Amino acid sequence: MTYPKTDYMYKRRSIRSFRKDPISDDNLNFILSSGLSAPSGEGIHPLELIVIKNDELKKKIKSFYEWAGFCTQSPVSVLVCYDSDKIFAAGYDNDDLGKLDAAACIENMLLRATELGVATCWTHAMENQEDYRKLLNIPKNIVPVALVVMGYSDIPFSAKDQFDKNKIHNDRW
Ligand SMILES: Cc1cc2nc3c(=O)[nH]c(=O)nc-3n(C[C@H](O)[C@H](O)[C@H](O)COP(=O)(O)O)c2cc1C
């Protein structure tokens, strides 16, 4: 069975080359609101989003994490973080829930952006948590997970369907 490649789920691709055109506040807020509408383990809702538009900050991000360096070309990036204090306060002895919540939020944002014609790339932030904390004045209990880079693609890209029936297991492995 094939699924429609026009569906935005399949059209989402990681894009690393952008035009400078801004994303309208309406579209950006729709993307952020979609992210924060994701499910949250135990309804703790520990996520915090930092919207980054400042060019100097983007250059500094590029200097400590080359794999997000293309954020200097895009109009806006969103650092997705969670508040570990909220998770520990709920009785957990680790903050894994925050990472899961962040991933759900990120994917919601990527898909909403794709629907709006905005290209994105999820970039890893967990190995540069201290760099992000220092750069953006982030307190210790706030944990950066990913920088979502977004803008309008300046390269053509195509939809893909990665369905592989060998990865589906029915009832048993
Ligand atoms: C957890 C995670 C971390 C990622 N980190 C980066 C990154 O730091 N830099 C980057 O350019 N792409 C990053 N990506 C994007 C992947 O490289 C990309 O999703 C993968 O190559 C598949 O391509 P597609 O998104 O176009 O399907 C990351 C994706 C995920 C899910």
The ligand as a MOL file (V3000), in Angstrom:
LIG
                    3D

  0  0  0     0  0            999 V3000
M  V30 BEGIN CTAB
M  V30 COUNTS 31 33 0 0 0
M  V30 BEGIN ATOM
M  V30 1 C 17.6360 13.3600 17.9900 0
M  V30 2 C 18.0280 13.9960 16.6740 0
M  V30 3 C 19.1550 14.7790 16.6320 0
M  V30 4 C 19.5330 15.3830 15.4300 0
M  V30 5 N 20.6100 16.2170 15.4310 0
M  V30 6 C 20.9580 16.8470 14.3030 0
M  V30 7 C 22.0110 17.7960 14.3220 0
M  V30 8 O 22.6050 18.0760 15.3480 0
M  V30 9 N 22.3270 18.4150 13.1550 0
M  V30 10 C 21.6720 18.1320 11.9760 0
M  V30 11 O 22.0130 18.7340 10.9560 0
M  V30 12 N 20.6580 17.2270 11.9170 0
M  V30 13 C 20.2760 16.5940 13.0610 0
M  V30 14 N 19.2040 15.7260 13.0490 0
M  V30 15 C 18.4820 15.4620 11.7940 0
M  V30 16 C 18.8410 14.0900 11.2320 0
M  V30 17 O 20.1640 14.1150 10.7290 0
M  V30 18 C 17.8200 13.7210 10.1200 0
M  V30 19 O 16.5430 13.6250 10.7040 0
M  V30 20 C 18.1450 12.4210 9.4190 0
M  V30 21 O 19.3440 12.5440 8.6590 0
M  V30 22 C 17.0210 11.9560 8.4750 0
M  V30 23 O 16.7170 12.9370 7.5040 0
M  V30 24 P 15.2440 13.5740 7.3680 0
M  V30 25 O 14.9530 14.3160 8.6580 0
M  V30 26 O 15.3040 14.4780 6.1750 0
M  V30 27 O 14.2660 12.4600 7.1970 0
M  V30 28 C 18.7920 15.1350 14.2390 0
M  V30 29 C 17.6400 14.3570 14.3080 0
M  V30 30 C 17.2470 13.8190 15.5130 0
M  V30 31 C 15.9640 13.0160 15.5710 0
M  V30 END ATOM
M  V30 BEGIN BOND
M  V30 1 1 1 2
M  V30 2 1 2 3
M  V30 3 2 2 30
M  V30 4 2 3 4
M  V30 5 1 4 5
M  V30 6 1 4 28
M  V30 7 2 5 6
M  V30 8 1 6 7
M  V30 9 1 6 13
M  V30 10 2 7 8
M  V30 11 1 7 9
M  V30 12 1 9 10
M  V30 13 2 10 11
M  V30 14 1 10 12
M  V30 15 2 12 13
M  V30 16 1 13 14
M  V30 17 1 14 15
M  V30 18 1 14 28
M  V30 19 1 15 16
M  V30 20 1 16 17
M  V30 21 1 16 18
M  V30 22 1 18 19
M  V30 23 1 18 20
M  V30 24 1 20 21
M  V30 25 1 20 22
M  V30 26 1 22 23
M  V30 27 1 23 24
M  V30 28 2 24 25
M  V30 29 1 24 26
M  V30 30 1 24 27
M  V30 31 2 28 29
M  V30 32 1 29 30
M  V30 33 1 30 31
M  V30 END BOND
M  V30 END CTAB
M  END
